[in-house]
Amino acid sequence: MATEPITERQRELLEVLAIAPHGSDVNALLTRGFKLETMADLVRSKLAAVRIEIVENRNSKVEIALVQITDAGWRALEGLASRRISPRLPDGQ
């Protein structure tokens, strides 16, 4: 698991991966504004994994790289959620 705290952007990426049970296409993540470096950091920290899927269409095959959250990534998200302070409403509301 990660030895240093994850950044806000890494947390955001983990949250996106958490709602994609089979992984999310690297190109789709790039389109959403995530950097390859952020994805690579999560993979190096074992919070995410990359798998290659081959998609066939007629006579062609395309390899797609999917990034998927790992069990360690789930634990990291759960740990962050338990440390978050609940927002408080101003007095009288």
N, C-alpha and C positions, 0 to 999 in steps of 0.2 A: 504494500500500500504506500501511498505518498508519504514521504518523510517531512515535507514542508507543506504548509497550508495551501489550499488551492485558491486560485484567484477568483474574482467575481465572474469573469468571463468563462473560466473553466466550470464553475458551478452552473452557469446558465447553459453551457453545452451539455453537462450531465443531466440537467432537467429536460432538455430536448430529447436526449437519448433515452431517458426514462419512459417517455411516452411512445417510443418506437421499439416495440418488443423484439422485432427481427433485425433491428439496426436501421441506420439512416445513411443514405447515399452521401459519399464525400462531396460530390458536386452540389447536392441540395444544401448541405451544411455551408459550403462556400457561398452559395447564393444567399443564404441567410446572414452572411457577414462573419461567420466563424473562420478563423485562419487555420491553415494546415499546421502551423506551429502549436496552436492550442490543442488540436486533435492529437498531435504527436506527443505532447507533454502528458496528456491523459493516458495514452497507450504506454508510454515509458513508465508511468507511475502505476500501471496495471489497473487503472480505474475504468479503462475502456479497452476494447480489442477491435482489430480490423479483420474482416474476413472477405474473401473474394467470392463473388457469385457470378456464374456464367449464365447469361440470358441469350436464348436463341430466338431469332426472328427470321423466318424463311431460310435463306442460305447463309446467314451471317451469325456470328457469335460475338457477344460483347461482354467484357469482364467489367463488373461493377464492384467497387470497393465500398463495403458497408462498415460503419463504425457502430459498435454495440457496447452498451454499458455492461460492466462486469459486476460480480457480487461485491467486490471491493468498492466499486463505484456506488452501488446501492447503499453500502454501509456508510460511505463518506457523505452521501446526501442525507441519510437518516441522522447522522451525527450533527450535520449543519442545522437541520430542522430542529433538533432538540435544543440547540444552543441559541436559537433565535429568540429575541425578546419580543413578546407580543406588543403590538402598538396599543398605547393607552389613549382613551378618549379624554379630552379636557374635562375638568371638573364641571359638573352640572349637565352632562350629556349622557 
